[in-house]
Amino acid sequence: MTRRRRTPDLRTTAECRDYGHAWDPYDGGRNRRGPFRVLICRRCLTERHQQLDRKGHVIGGSYKYEKDYLITGGKLTTDERGQLRLFDMDMFEKGD
């Protein structure tokens, strides 16, 4: 599968932080540890890598973020999430 190359904008990044990622299958197969899969967010292009056991249970994982997705300080506070929702509503009302 060919990776879609576009740079996520402020809107798509804000949507993922507010709503959560919108995952699609991207890659998968087997490695020395067993089956694995890679999901990709259709909005911000974050990749979710999951290592599975023989029964399909997730036994490990990691994320690969596009440049500038991560924020300094880690997770958003409750107040920052509120501001993010207001930003999203403002963008929605403007039709952007």
Protein Blocks (a to p, Z undefined) as FASTA:
>chain_A
ZZddddddfklmmmmmmnopadddfbdcddfkbccdddddfklopacdddddfkopafbd
cddddehkacghiaadfklmmmmmmmmmmmmmnoZZ
